[in-house]
Amino acid sequence: MSTKRLLTLPLSTTHVPSAHVSSEEAVAPATAADFGLLLIRLTFGLLMAAHGAQKLFGLFGGPGLTTTGKGFAALGYHPGKLFAVIGGLSESLGGLGLALGLFTPLAAAALIGVMINAMVTVTGAHGLWETDGGVEYSVCIAVVALAVAATGPGRLAADRFLPWGSGGWKPAGFALGLGGLAAAVTLAL
């Protein structure tokens, strides 16, 4: 199979070539923007998944579930280990979802919710900059997740055939709303 064939995807899942349009014209090559979104999703998503794996399994030099659970308990989340599992799974599954471009608004919501909690309970009191322990890092994660939900994961994503695959106000609103609601419920417990 030629490289040109590998780098082409249908322009639309609903477009059926008519007698006036050849099948070659109905397929466009993947663009730099498509690969740019893929690069953002893979880098960001896999790093977030690994960050969650640090909490859950102690991988990549992470503390593991027991130590993370004690940290969550010290922050006022009880039982700490349960909230450590929720936080770690949110980061891991949210990150993998964004990396694959699968259930993108839900993946974004998971990361947004965790980052709101981090800002409220850990970093918010320290100002903006990460060097002072501030919210900079958490804001960046939440904004990137929301932006991917808003723009859509791109044509090189599992979601490309699903209603939210092209992004928009509804997927972005869903991600922000569900992430905010989950954070509010968690903080209220």
C-alpha positions in Angstrom: 0.0 0.0 0.0 1.4 3.4 -0.9 2.2 6.1 1.6 -0.3 8.4 -0.2 -3.0 5.8 0.5 -2.0 5.5 4.2 -2.2 9.2 4.8 -5.7 9.7 3.3 -9.0 9.7 5.1 -12.5 10.4 4.0 -13.4 14.1 4.2 -16.7 13.2 5.7 -18.4 10.1 7.0 -21.6 11.0 5.3 -20.2 12.0 1.9 -21.0 9.5 -0.8 -19.3 10.3 -4.1 -21.8 11.1 -6.9 -21.3 10.4 -10.6 -19.7 13.9 -10.8 -17.1 13.3 -8.1 -14.4 10.5 -8.4 -13.5 8.5 -5.4 -10.0 10.1 -5.4 -11.6 13.5 -5.0 -13.7 12.3 -2.1 -10.6 11.4 -0.1 -8.1 14.1 1.0 -4.7 13.7 2.4 -4.2 14.0 6.1 -3.1 17.6 6.7 -0.4 19.1 8.9 -3.2 20.2 11.3 -4.4 16.5 11.5 -0.9 15.4 12.5 -0.5 18.4 14.8 -3.6 17.4 16.8 -2.4 13.9 16.9 1.0 15.0 18.3 -0.7 17.1 21.0 -3.1 14.3 21.9 -0.4 11.6 22.0 2.1 13.7 24.0 -0.4 15.2 26.4 -2.6 12.1 26.7 0.2 9.6 27.3 2.0 11.9 29.8 -1.3 12.3 31.7 -1.9 8.5 31.6 1.6 7.9 33.0 1.0 10.5 35.7 -2.1 8.6 36.8 -0.1 5.3 36.7 2.4 6.9 39.1 -0.4 7.3 41.6 -2.1 4.0 41.0 0.8 1.6 40.4 4.0 3.4 41.5 5.2 3.3 37.9 7.7 5.8 36.4 9.0 6.7 39.9 5.6 7.4 41.3 4.5 6.9 44.9 1.9 4.2 44.3 -1.6 3.8 45.7 -0.9 3.5 49.4 1.3 6.6 49.6 -0.9 8.6 47.3 -3.9 7.6 49.4 -2.2 9.0 52.5 -1.5 12.2 50.6 -5.2 12.5 49.6 -6.3 11.8 53.2 -4.0 14.6 54.4 -5.7 16.9 51.9 -9.1 16.1 53.5 -10.3 13.4 51.0 -11.7 10.5 53.0 -11.1 7.6 52.5 -7.9 8.8 51.0 -7.2 5.5 49.1 -10.5 5.6 47.3 -10.0 9.2 46.2 -6.5 8.3 45.1 -8.0 5.6 42.9 -10.5 8.0 41.5 -7.8 10.6 40.8 -5.4 8.1 39.3 -8.0 6.5 37.1 -9.3 9.9 36.0 -5.8 10.9 34.9 -4.9 7.5 33.3 -8.2 6.9 31.5 -8.7 10.6 30.6 -5.1 10.6 29.2 -5.6 7.4 27.2 -8.9 8.7 25.9 -7.3 11.9 24.6 -4.3 10.0 23.2 -6.6 7.7 21.2 -9.1 10.4 20.4 -11.7 8.1 22.0 -14.7 9.5 23.9 -12.8 12.8 23.8 -15.4 15.0 25.7 -15.5 12.4 28.5 -11.7 12.1 28.6 -11.4 15.9 28.7 -14.0 16.1 31.5 -12.0 13.6 33.6 -8.9 15.6 33.4 -10.7 19.0 33.9 -12.4 17.6 37.1 -9.1 16.4 38.6 -7.3 19.7 37.8 -10.1 21.8 39.4 -9.7 19.7 42.5 -5.9 20.1 42.4 -6.3 23.9 42.0 -8.8 24.2 44.9 -7.0 21.9 47.4 -3.3 22.0 46.6 -2.1 24.8 44.3 -4.7 27.6 44.5 -3.3 29.1 47.7 0.1 29.5 46.1 -0.7 31.9 43.3 -0.2 31.3 39.6 3.4 30.1 39.0 4.5 26.5 39.4 7.8 27.7 40.8 5.8 28.9 43.9 3.6 25.8 43.9 0.8 27.6 42.1 -1.9 26.7 39.6 0.0 27.2 36.3 0.4 23.4 35.6 -3.1 22.5 36.5 -4.6 25.4 34.4 -2.5 24.3 31.4 -3.8 20.7 31.7 -7.4 21.8 32.0 -7.2 24.2 29.1 -5.5 21.8 26.7 -8.1 19.1 27.6 -11.0 21.6 27.0 -9.4 22.9 23.8 -9.2 19.3 22.4 -12.9 18.8 23.2 -13.7 22.1 21.5 -11.7 21.5 18.3 -12.3 17.8 18.2 -9.6 15.2 18.2 -9.0 15.4 14.5 -9.3 13.0 11.6 -6.6 10.7 13.0 -8.7 9.7 16.0 -11.1 7.0 17.0 -13.9 9.5 17.5 -13.8 10.9 13.9 -17.0 8.9 13.0 -18.9 9.8 16.1 -21.2 12.9 16.6 -18.7 14.7 18.8 -15.7 13.8 16.6 -15.6 17.2 15.0 -15.7 19.1 18.3 -17.8 22.2 18.8 -19.6 24.1 21.6 -21.6 21.0 22.8 -18.7 18.7 23.3 -16.7 21.5 25.0 -19.6 22.5 27.2 -20.2 18.8 28.1 -16.5 18.4 29.1 -16.4 21.6 31.1 -19.8 21.0 32.7 -19.2 17.4 33.7 -15.6 18.1 34.8 -16.9 21.0 36.9 -19.8 19.0 38.3 -17.5 16.1 39.2 -15.1 18.4 40.9 -17.9 20.2 42.9 -19.3 16.9 44.1 -15.9 15.6 45.1 -15.0 18.8 46.9 -18.4 18.7 48.7 -17.8 15.2 50.1 
